[in-house]
Amino acid sequence: MVRPSIVLFGDSITEEAFGEGGWGSSLANHYSRSADVVLRGYSGYNTRWAGRVAGRAVATVAGAVAAVTICFGANDAALPDRASAAQHVPVGEYRDNLRAICAMLQRRWPGVVVILVTPPPVDEDGRRRYPPYAHDYSGLPERTNAAAGVYARACVEVARQCGIRAIDIWSRMQKFPGWEKSFLRDGLHLTPRGNRVLFEEVVFALKDANLSLEALPADLPLFGDMDPDNPAKSFEDEGEWAEC
């Protein structure tokens, strides 16, 4: 059996995924005996920059890749006339960049399950509290929830047009009362509770793609399946053990 990989490609929402309580670390734990979760997160990146480095970013990912999540848009949605203007990408270009990134990864890994993840919602009050990059001299946040929603809808639209899965975390999180402070620690990045919501959505999307724990075989026999009197019987390749 070739142990497959699940690649996480994105901006800071992905880069922080292996932090304490992160959605990526939870995913790695979930698939601990079935798949390797590979992190490729780049804080501050928008789709314009990600598209230029996507091939290089995944060049060292070896073996079979079963799925890849693509989570960009939080930086593209930065307002063009405020403190984070350098990260802004117009929504039309954002759509084109997402399509190009998806196509490149599908060419690299034919048959891979691609899951687009929208940017999360924005708590504008939370952004105002985190200088120097959160707001400019006007005191206005450099990101708004309305702008993030435009990019979230564009992301879902690209997924529909390309026939791939999408996780609309922007809409999903806002279904919970108090999401602003419960799910976002600085108005943008995820708290452990916010990470939990995204983790559950990713697990559901992978299950929908027939990549659940039940569908993936365990890497090497489970303890309960071992024959203590004849352990070699439990392994497919007995010759490899004989040579060691």
MIDOSE-1310 file (N, C-alpha, C; in nm, 2 decimals, decimal comma, always signed):
residues 244
mvrp	+0,08/-0,12/+0,00/+0,00/+0,00/+0,00/+0,09/+0,12/+0,00; +0,05/+0,22/-0,09/+0,12/+0,35/-0,09/+0,04/+0,44/+0,00; +0,10/+0,49/+0,10/+0,04/+0,59/+0,19/+0,02/+0,72/+0,12; -0,11/+0,77/+0,10/-0,13/+0,89/+0,03/-0,11/+1,01/+0,12
sivl	-0,10/+1,13/+0,05/-0,09/+1,25/+0,12/-0,21/+1,34/+0,09; -0,23/+1,43/+0,19/-0,33/+1,54/+0,18/-0,25/+1,67/+0,19; -0,25/+1,75/+0,09/-0,17/+1,87/+0,09/-0,26/+1,99/+0,12; -0,21/+2,07/+0,21/-0,28/+2,20/+0,25/-0,20/+2,31/+0,19
fgds	-0,26/+2,38/+0,10/-0,19/+2,49/+0,03/-0,27/+2,62/+0,05; -0,21/+2,72/+0,11/-0,29/+2,84/+0,13/-0,20/+2,95/+0,20; -0,27/+3,05/+0,25/-0,21/+3,17/+0,31/-0,20/+3,14/+0,46; -0,20/+3,25/+0,55/-0,18/+3,23/+0,69/-0,29/+3,14/+0,76
itee	-0,41/+3,13/+0,70/-0,51/+3,04/+0,76/-0,46/+2,90/+0,75; -0,38/+2,87/+0,65/-0,32/+2,74/+0,63/-0,18/+2,73/+0,71; -0,10/+2,84/+0,70/+0,03/+2,83/+0,76/+0,01/+2,80/+0,91; -0,09/+2,86/+0,97/-0,11/+2,84/+1,12/-0,18/+2,71/+1,15
afge	-0,21/+2,63/+1,05/-0,30/+2,51/+1,07/-0,24/+2,41/+1,16; -0,10/+2,41/+1,17/-0,04/+2,31/+1,26/-0,01/+2,37/+1,40; -0,06/+2,49/+1,43/-0,04/+2,54/+1,56/-0,13/+2,47/+1,66; -0,12/+2,51/+1,79/-0,20/+2,44/+1,89/-0,35/+2,46/+1,86
ggwg	-0,42/+2,35/+1,85/-0,56/+2,35/+1,82/-0,59/+2,37/+1,67; -0,49/+2,37/+1,58/-0,50/+2,41/+1,44/-0,58/+2,30/+1,37; -0,65/+2,34/+1,26/-0,72/+2,25/+1,18/-0,64/+2,15/+1,11; -0,51/+2,19/+1,07/-0,42/+2,09/+1,00/-0,37/+1,99/+1,10
ssla	-0,33/+2,03/+1,22/-0,29/+1,93/+1,32/-0,40/+1,83/+1,36; -0,52/+1,88/+1,37/-0,63/+1,79/+1,39/-0,65/+1,70/+1,28; -0,63/+1,74/+1,15/-0,65/+1,66/+1,04/-0,54/+1,55/+1,04; -0,41/+1,59/+1,07/-0,31/+1,49/+1,08/-0,33/+1,39/+1,18
nhys	-0,39/+1,43/+1,30/-0,42/+1,33/+1,40/-0,54/+1,24/+1,35; -0,63/+1,30/+1,28/-0,75/+1,22/+1,23/-0,70/+1,11/+1,14; -0,61/+1,14/+1,05/-0,56/+1,05/+0,95/-0,43/+0,98/+0,99; -0,39/+0,98/+1,12/-0,26/+0,94/+1,16/-0,21/+0,80/+1,11
rsad	-0,31/+0,71/+1,08/-0,27/+0,58/+1,03/-0,31/+0,56/+0,89; -0,36/+0,66/+0,82/-0,41/+0,64/+0,69/-0,35/+0,73/+0,58; -0,30/+0,85/+0,62/-0,25/+0,95/+0,52/-0,16/+1,05/+0,59; -0,07/+1,11/+0,51/+0,02/+1,21/+0,56/-0,04/+1,35/+0,52
vvlr	-0,05/+1,44/+0,62/-0,10/+1,57/+0,59/+0,02/+1,66/+0,58; +0,04/+1,72/+0,46/+0,15/+1,80/+0,42/+0,12/+1,95/+0,42; +0,19/+2,03/+0,50/+0,16/+2,17/+0,51/+0,24/+2,26/+0,41; +0,17/+2,34/+0,33/+0,23/+2,44/+0,24/+0,15/+2,57/+0,26
gysg	+0,18/+2,64/+0,37/+0,11/+2,76/+0,40/+0,20/+2,88/+0,39; +0,16/+2,99/+0,34/+0,24/+3,11/+0,31/+0,17/+3,23/+0,36; +0,20/+3,28/+0,48/+0,14/+3,39/+0,54/+0,15/+3,52/+0,46; +0,04/+3,59/+0,44/+0,04/+3,71/+0,37/+0,02/+3,70/+0,22
yntr	+0,03/+3,58/+0,16/+0,02/+3,56/+0,02/-0,12/+3,58/-0,03; -0,13/+3,63/-0,15/-0,25/+3,64/-0,23/-0,24/+3,54/-0,34; -0,34/+3,53/-0,42/-0,34/+3,43/-0,53/-0,24/+3,47/-0,64; -0,22/+3,60/-0,66/-0,12/+3,64/-0,76/+0,02/+3,59/-0,73
wagr	+0,06/+3,60/-0,60/+0,19/+3,54/-0,57/+0,19/+3,39/-0,56; +0,08/+3,34/-0,51/+0,07/+3,19/-0,49/+0,07/+3,12/-0,63; +0,01/+3,18/-0,73/+0,01/+3,12/-0,86/+0,15/+3,12/-0,92; +0,24/+3,21/-0,88/+0,38/+3,21/-0,93/+0,46/+3,11/-0,87
vagr	+0,43/+3,07/-0,75/+0,52/+2,98/-0,67/+0,46/+2,84/-0,65; +0,33/+2,82/-0,70/+0,26/+2,69/-0,66/+0,35/+2,57/-0,70; +0,40/+2,57/-0,82/+0,48/+2,45/-0,86/+0,60/+2,43/-0,77; +0,67/+2,54/-0,74/+0,78/+2,52/-0,65/+0,74/+2,48/-0,51
avat	+0,63/+2,53/-0,46/+0,58/+2,50/-0,33/+0,56/+2,35/-0,31; +0,50/+2,28/-0,41/+0,47/+2,14/-0,40/+0,57/+2,05/-0,46; +0,68/+2,10/-0,51/+0,78/+2,02/-0,59/+0,84/+1,91/-0,50; +0,85/+1,93/-0,37/+0,91/+1,83/-0,28/+0,81/+1,73/-0,22
vaga	+0,68/+1,75/-0,26/+0,58/+1,65/-0,21/+0,59/+1,52/-0,29; +0,63/+1,42/-0,22/+0,66/+1,29/-0,29/+0,54/+1,20/-0,27; +0,53/+1,10/-0,36/+0,43/+0,99/-0,35/+0,30/+1,04/-0,40; +0,20/+0,95/-0,37/+0,06/+0,97/-0,42/-0,01/+1,08/-0,34
vaav	-0,07/+1,18/-0,41/-0,14/+1,28/-0,34/-0,29/+1,26/-0,37; -0,37/+1,23/-0,26/-0,51/+1,20/-0,27/-0,59/+1,33/-0,28; -0,55/+1,43/-0,21/-0,64/+1,55/-0,20/-0,55/+1,68/-0,17; -0,60/+1,79/-0,21/-0,53/+1,92/-0,18/-0,64/+2,02/-0,15
ticf	-0,62/+2,09/-0,04/-0,70/+2,21/-0,01/-0,63/+2,33/-0,05; -0,71/+2,43/-0,11/-0,65/+2,55/-0,16/-0,73/+2,66/-0,09; -0,66/+2,74/+0,00/-0,73/+2,84/+0,08/-0,66/+2,98/+0,06; -0,71/+3,05/-0,03/-0,66/+3,19/-0,05/-0,78/+3,28/-0,07
gand	-0,76/+3,41/-0,04/-0,86/+3,51/-0,06/-0,87/+3,61/+0,05; -0,82/+3,58/+0,17/-0,82/+3,67/+0,28/-0,74/+3,79/+0,25; -0,62/+3,77/+0,18/-0,53/+3,88/+0,15/-0,58/+3,95/+0,02; -0,62/+3,87/-0,08/-0,68/+3,93/-0,20/-0,79/+4,03/-0,17
aalp	-0,86/+4,00/-0,07/-0,98/+4,09/-0,03/-0,94/+4,21/+0,05; -0,81/+4,23/+0,08/-0,77/+4,35/+0,15/-0,81/+4,47/+0,06; -0,86/+4,58/+0,13/-0,91/+4,69/+0,05/-0,80/+4,77/-0,02; -0,82/+4,81/-0,14/-0,71/+4,87/-0,22/-0,67/+5,01/-0,18
dras	-0,75/+5,07/-0,09/-0,72/+5,21/-0,05/-0,69/+5,22/+0,10; -0,65/+5,11/+0,16/-0,62/+5,11/+0,30/-0,48/+5,05/+0,33; -0,46/+5,02/+0,46/-0,32/+4,98/+0,50/-0,26/+4,86/+0,44; -0,34/+4,76/+0,40/-0,29/+4,64/+0,34/-0,31/+4,64/+0,19
aaqh	-0,31/+4,75/+0,12/-0,34/+4,76/-0,02/-0,24/+4,68/-0,11; -0,12/+4,66/-0,06/-0,02/+4,58/-0,14/-0,07/+4,44/-0,16; -0,15/+4,39/-0,07/-0,20/+4,25/-0,09/-0,32/+4,23/-0,17; -0,39/+4,34/-0,20/-0,52/+4,34/-0,28/-0,50/+4,29/-0,42
vpvg	-0,59/+4,20/-0,46/-0,61/+4,15/-0,59/-0,75/+4,17/-0,64; -0,78/+4,23/-0,75/-0,92/+4,25/-0,80/-0,99/+4,11/-0,81; -1,12/+4,11/-0,78/-1,19/+3,99/-0,77/-1,19/+3,91/-0,90; -1,19/+3,98/-1,02/-1,18/+3,91/-1,14/-1,05/+3,83/-1,16
eyrd	-0,94/+3,90/-1,13/-0,81/+3,83/-1,13/-0,81/+3,72/-1,03; -0,87/+3,74/-0,91/-0,87/+3,64/-0,81/-0,93/+3,51/-0,87; -1,04/+3,52/-0,94/-1,11/+3,40/-1,00/-1,01/+3,34/-1,10; -0,95/+3,41/-1,18/-0,86/+3,36/-1,28/-0,74/+3,29/-1,22
nlra	-0,69/+3,35/-1,11/-0,57/+3,29/-1,04/-0,61/+3,16/-0,98; -0,73/+3,15/-0,91/-0,77/+3,03/-0,85/-0,79/+2,92/-0,96; -0,85/+2,95/-1,07/-0,86/+2,85/-1,18/-0,73/+2,80/-1,22; -0,63/+2,89/-1,24/-0,50/+2,85/-1,28/-0,43/+2,76/-1,18
icam	-0,44/+2,79/-1,05/-0,38/+2,71/-0,95/-0,44/+2,57/-0,94; -0,57/+2,57/-0,95/-0,64/+2,44/-0,95/-0,59/+2,35/-1,07; -0,59/+2,42/-1,19/-0,55/+2,34/-1,31/-0,41/+2,29/-1,30; -0,32/+2,37/-1,25/-0,18/+2,33/-1,23/-0,17/+2,21/-1,14
lqrr	-0,24/+2,21/-1,03/-0,23/+2,10/-0,93/-0,29/+1,98/-0,99; -0,40/+1,99/-1,07/-0,46/+1,88/-1,13/-0,38/+1,81/-1,24; -0,30/+1,89/-1,31/-0,21/+1,84/-1,40/-0,09/+1,77/-1,33; -0,05/+1,82/-1,22/+0,06/+1,76/-1,15/+0,02/+1,62/-1,09
wpgv	-0,10/+1,62/-1,03/-0,16/+1,50/-0,97/-0,29/+1,46/-1,03; -0,29/+1,39/-1,14/-0,41/+1,35/-1,21/-0,50/+1,27/-1,11; -0,63/+1,31/-1,11/-0,72/+1,24/-1,02/-0,73/+1,29/-0,88; -0,64/+1,40/-0,85/-0,64/+1,45/-0,71/-0,78/+1,52/-0,68
vvil	-0,82/+1,50/-0,56/-0,94/+1,57/-0,51/-0,90/+1,72/-0,47; -0,96/+1,82/-0,54/-0,93/+1,95/-0,51/-1,04/+2,01/-0,43; -1,01/+2,08/-0,32/-1,11/+2,14/-0,23/-1,07/+2,29/-0,21; -1,16/+2,37/-0,27/-1,14/+2,52/-0,25/-1,20/+2,56/-0,11
vtpp	-1,13/+2,64/-0,04/-1,17/+2,69/+0,09/-1,18/+2,84/+0,08; -1,30/+2,90/+0,11/-1,31/+3,04/+0,10/-1,24/+3,11/+0,21; -1,21/+3,24/+0,20/-1,16/+3,32/+0,31/-1,26/+3,32/+0,42; -1,22/+3,33/+0,55/-1,31/+3,33/+0,66/-1,38/+3,47/+0,66
pvde	-1,48/+3,48/+0,75/-1,54/+3,62/+0,77/-1,45/+3,71/+0,84; -1,48/+3,84/+0,84/-1,39/+3,94/+0,91/-1,47/+4,01/+1,02; -1,41/+4,01/+1,13/-1,47/+4,09/+1,24/-1,40/+4,22/+1,24; -1,46/+4,32/+1,19/-1,40/+4,45/+1,17/-1,36/+4,52/+1,30
dgrr	-1,44/+4,50/+1,40/-1,40/+4,55/+1,53/-1,27/+4,49/+1,58; -1,26/+4,36/+1,56/-1,13/+4,29/+1,59/-1,01/+4,34/+1,51; -1,03/+4,37/+1,39/-0,92/+4,42/+1,31/-0,87/+4,56/+1,35; -0,96/+4,64/+1,40/-0,93/+4,77/+1,45/-0,83/+4,77/+1,57
rypp	-0,84/+4,66/+1,64/-0,76/+4,64/+1,77/-0,62/+4,59/+1,75; -0,58/+4,57/+1,62/-0,45/+4,51/+1,60/-0,37/+4,59/+1,50; -0,31/+4,70/+1,55/-0,22/+4,78/+1,47/-0,08/+4,71/+1,46; +0,01/+4,75/+1,37/-0,01/+4,87/+1,28/-0,07/+4,84/+1,15
yahd	-0,09/+4,71/+1,12/-0,14/+4,67/+0,99/-0,29/+4,66/+0,98; -0,36/+4,67/+1,09/-0,50/+4,64/+1,09/-0,58/+4,76/+1,04; -0,53/+4,88/+1,05/-0,60/+5,00/+1,01/-0,51/+5,11/+0,97; -0,55/+5,21/+0,90/-0,47/+5,33/+0,86/-0,50/+5,45/+0,95
ysgl	-0,46/+5,56/+0,91/-0,48/+5,68/+0,99/-0,62/+5,72/+1,01; -0,71/+5,67/+0,92/-0,85/+5,70/+0,93/-0,92/+5,62/+1,05; -0,85/+5,52/+1,10/-0,91/+5,43/+1,20/-1,00/+5,32/+1,14; -1,01/+5,32/+1,01/-1,09/+5,22/+0,94/-1,02/+5,09/+0,92
pert	-1,08/+4,97/+0,94/-1,01/+4,84/+0,92/-0,97/+4,83/+0,77; -0,86/+4,76/+0,75/-0,81/+4,74/+0,62/-0,88/+4,62/+0,55; -0,96/+4,55/+0,62/-1,05/+4,45/+0,56/-1,19/+4,46/+0,61; -1,29/+4,43/+0,53/-1,43/+4,43/+0,58/-1,49/+4,30/+0,55
naaa	-1,59/+4,26/+0,62/-1,66/+4,14/+0,60/-1,74/+4,14/+0,47; -1,79/+4,25/+0,43/-1,86/+4,26/+0,30/-1,76/+4,22/+0,19; -1,64/+4,28/+0,19/-1,54/+4,25/+0,09/-1,50/+4,10/+0,09; -1,48/+4,05/+0,21/-1,44/+3,91/+0,22/-1,55/+3,82/+0,16
gvya	-1,68/+3,86/+0,18/-1,79/+3,79/+0,12/-1,79/+3,79/-0,03; -1,75/+3,90/-0,09/-1,74/+3,90/-0,24/-1,64/+3,79/-0,29; -1,53/+3,78/-0,22/-1,43/+3,69/-0,26/-1,47/+3,54/-0,23; -1,54/+3,53/-0,12/-1,59/+3,39/-0,08/-1,69/+3,34/-0,19
racv	-1,78/+3,43/-0,23/-1,87/+3,39/-0,33/-1,80/+3,36/-0,47; -1,70/+3,44/-0,50/-1,62/+3,41/-0,62/-1,55/+3,28/-0,61; -1,50/+3,24/-0,49/-1,43/+3,11/-0,47/-1,53/+3,00/-0,50; -1,65/+3,01/-0,44/-1,75/+2,91/-0,46/-1,79/+2,90/-0,60
evar	-1,80/+3,01/-0,67/-1,84/+3,01/-0,81/-1,73/+2,94/-0,90; -1,60/+2,97/-0,87/-1,50/+2,90/-0,94/-1,50/+2,75/-0,92; -1,53/+2,70/-0,80/-1,54/+2,56/-0,77/-1,66/+2,50/-0,85; -1,77/+2,57/-0,86/-1,88/+2,52/-0,93/-1,85/+2,51/-1,08
qcgi	-1,79/+2,61/-1,13/-1,75/+2,61/-1,28/-1,65/+2,50/-1,31; -1,56/+2,47/-1,22/-1,45/+2,37/-1,24/-1,50/+2,23/-1,20; -1,61/+2,22/-1,14/-1,66/+2,09/-1,10/-1,58/+2,03/-0,98; -1,54/+2,12/-0,89/-1,47/+2,07/-0,77/-1,54/+2,11/-0,65
raid	-1,50/+2,06/-0,53/-1,57/+2,09/-0,41/-1,52/+2,22/-0,35; -1,61/+2,28/-0,27/-1,58/+2,41/-0,21/-1,63/+2,40/-0,06; -1,56/+2,47/+0,03/-1,60/+2,48/+0,16/-1,62/+2,63/+0,18; -1,74/+2,67/+0,20/-1,78/+2,81/+0,22/-1,77/+2,84/+0,37
iwsr	-1,65/+2,86/+0,42/-1,63/+2,88/+0,56/-1,68/+3,02/+0,60; -1,68/+3,12/+0,51/-1,73/+3,25/+0,53/-1,88/+3,24/+0,57; -1,96/+3,17/+0,50/-2,10/+3,16/+0,54/-2,12/+3,07/+0,66; -2,04/+2,96/+0,66/-2,06/+2,86/+0,77/-2,04/+2,92/+0,91
mqkf	-1,93/+2,99/+0,92/-1,90/+3,05/+1,05/-2,01/+3,15/+1,10; -2,06/+3,22/+1,01/-2,16/+3,33/+1,05/-2,30/+3,27/+1,09; -2,31/+3,14/+1,08/-2,44/+3,08/+1,13/-2,44/+3,07/+1,28; -2,32/+3,09/+1,34/-2,31/+3,07/+1,48/-2,31/+3,21/+1,55
pgwe	-2,40/+3,22/+1,66/-2,40/+3,35/+1,73/-2,27/+3,37/+1,80; -2,22/+3,50/+1,79/-2,10/+3,54/+1,85/-1,97/+3,49/+1,78; -1,99/+3,46/+1,65/-1,88/+3,41/+1,57/-1,76/+3,50/+1,57; -1,78/+3,63/+1,58/-1,68/+3,73/+1,57/-1,56/+3,71/+1,67
ksfl	-1,59/+3,69/+1,79/-1,49/+3,67/+1,89/-1,47/+3,52/+1,92; -1,56/+3,44/+1,90/-1,55/+3,30/+1,92/-1,46/+3,23/+1,83; -1,46/+3,27/+1,70/-1,39/+3,20/+1,59/-1,27/+3,27/+1,54; -1,26/+3,40/+1,57/-1,15/+3,49/+1,52/-1,07/+3,55/+1,64
rdgl	-0,94/+3,54/+1,64/-0,87/+3,59/+1,75/-0,82/+3,74/+1,73; -0,82/+3,78/+1,60/-0,78/+3,92/+1,57/-0,86/+3,98/+1,46; -0,98/+3,92/+1,45/-1,07/+3,97/+1,35/-1,05/+3,90/+1,21; -0,95/+3,81/+1,20/-0,92/+3,75/+1,08/-0,87/+3,60/+1,09
hltp	-0,77/+3,58/+1,18/-0,72/+3,45/+1,20/-0,80/+3,37/+1,30; -0,79/+3,24/+1,29/-0,88/+3,15/+1,36/-0,83/+3,12/+1,51; -0,93/+3,12/+1,60/-0,91/+3,06/+1,73/-0,92/+2,91/+1,72; -0,89/+2,84/+1,83/-0,91/+2,70/+1,84/-1,05/+2,65/+1,80
rgnr	-1,15/+2,73/+1,84/-1,29/+2,70/+1,80/-1,31/+2,72/+1,65; -1,25/+2,83/+1,60/-1,27/+2,85/+1,46/-1,20/+2,74/+1,38; -1,08/+2,70/+1,42/-1,01/+2,59/+1,36/-1,09/+2,46/+1,36; -1,16/+2,44/+1,47/-1,24/+2,32/+1,48/-1,35/+2,32/+1,38
vlfe	-1,41/+2,43/+1,35/-1,52/+2,44/+1,25/-1,46/+2,40/+1,11; -1,34/+2,46/+1,08/-1,28/+2,43/+0,95/-1,24/+2,29/+0,94; -1,18/+2,23/+1,05/-1,14/+2,09/+1,05/-1,26/+2,00/+1,01; -1,37/+2,03/+1,08/-1,49/+1,94/+1,06/-1,54/+1,96/+0,92
evvf	-1,54/+2,08/+0,86/-1,58/+2,09/+0,72/-1,49/+2,02/+0,62; -1,36/+2,02/+0,65/-1,26/+1,95/+0,56/-1,28/+1,80/+0,57; -1,30/+1,75/+0,69/-1,33/+1,61/+0,71/-1,45/+1,57/+0,63; -1,56/+1,65/+0,64/-1,68/+1,62/+0,57/-1,66/+1,62/+0,42
alkd	-1,58/+1,72/+0,37/-1,56/+1,73/+0,22/-1,47/+1,60/+0,18; -1,38/+1,56/+0,26/-1,30/+1,45/+0,22/-1,38/+1,32/+0,22; -1,47/+1,31/+0,32/-1,56/+1,19/+0,33/-1,65/+1,19/+0,20; -1,70/+1,31/+0,16/-1,78/+1,32/+0,04/-1,70/+1,27/-0,08
anls	-1,57/+1,29/-0,08/-1,48/+1,25/-0,19/-1,43/+1,10/-0,18; -1,50/+1,03/-0,09/-1,46/+0,89/-0,06/-1,32/+0,88/-0,01; -1,28/+0,97/+0,08/-1,15/+0,97/+0,15/-1,17/+0,97/+0,30; -1,27/+0,91/+0,35/-1,29/+0,90/+0,49/-1,20/+0,79/+0,55
leal	-1,19/+0,79/+0,68/-1,11/+0,69/+0,75/-1,16/+0,55/+0,71; -1,29/+0,53/+0,69/-1,34/+0,40/+0,66/-1,30/+0,36/+0,52; -1,28/+0,46/+0,43/-1,24/+0,43/+0,29/-1,09/+0,41/+0,27; -1,01/+0,46/+0,36/-0,87/+0,45/+0,34/-0,81/+0,34/+0,43
padl	-0,74/+0,25/+0,38/-0,68/+0,14/+0,46/-0,58/+0,19/+0,56; -0,57/+0,13/+0,67/-0,47/+0,17/+0,77/-0,33/+0,13/+0,72; -0,23/+0,22/+0,76/-0,09/+0,19/+0,72/-0,03/+0,08/+0,82; -0,01/-0,04/+0,76/+0,03/-0,15/+0,84/-0,08/-0,21/+0,93
plfg	-0,07/-0,33/+0,96/-0,18/-0,39/+1,04/-0,20/-0,33/+1,17; -0,33/-0,31/+1,21/-0,36/-0,26/+1,34/-0,32/-0,36/+1,45; -0,30/-0,31/+1,57/-0,26/-0,40/+1,68/-0,36/-0,52/+1,70; -0,49/-0,49/+1,69/-0,59/-0,59/+1,71/-0,59/-0,70/+1,61
dmdp	-0,53/-0,67/+1,49/-0,53/-0,77/+1,38/-0,40/-0,85/+1,38; -0,31/-0,82/+1,47/-0,18/-0,90/+1,47/-0,20/-1,04/+1,53; -0,13/-1,13/+1,48/-0,13/-1,27/+1,53/+0,00/-1,28/+1,62; -0,01/-1,28/+1,75/+0,11/-1,28/+1,83/+0,19/-1,40/+1,82
dnpa	+0,13/-1,51/+1,78/+0,20/-1,64/+1,76/+0,27/-1,65/+1,63; +0,23/-1,57/+1,53/+0,29/-1,57/+1,40/+0,28/-1,43/+1,34; +0,35/-1,34/+1,39/+0,34/-1,20/+1,34/+0,37/-1,18/+1,19; +0,46/-1,26/+1,14/+0,49/-1,25/+1,00/+0,37/-1,27/+0,91
ksfe	+0,27/-1,35/+0,96/+0,15/-1,37/+0,89/+0,06/-1,25/+0,87; +0,08/-1,15/+0,96/+0,01/-1,03/+0,95/+0,06/-0,93/+0,85; +0,18/-0,95/+0,79/+0,24/-0,86/+0,70/+0,23/-0,91/+0,56; +0,21/-0,82/+0,47/+0,20/-0,87/+0,33/+0,33/-0,91/+0,27
dege	+0,44/-0,84/+0,31/+0,57/-0,86/+0,25/+0,66/-0,93/+0,35; +0,65/-1,06/+0,37/+0,73/-1,13/+0,47/+0,87/-1,13/+0,43; +0,90/-1,13/+0,30/+1,04/-1,14/+0,25/+1,12/-1,02/+0,30; +1,06/-0,90/+0,31/+1,13/-0,78/+0,35/+1,18/-0,80/+0,49
waec	+1,10/-0,86/+0,58/+1,14/-0,88/+0,72/+1,25/-0,99/+0,72; +1,24/-1,09/+0,64/+1,34/-1,20/+0,64/+1,48/-1,14/+0,60; +1,48/-1,04/+0,52/+1,61/-0,99/+0,48/+1,68/-0,90/+0,58; +1,60/-0,84/+0,67/+1,66/-0,75/+0,77/+1,75/-0,81/+0,87
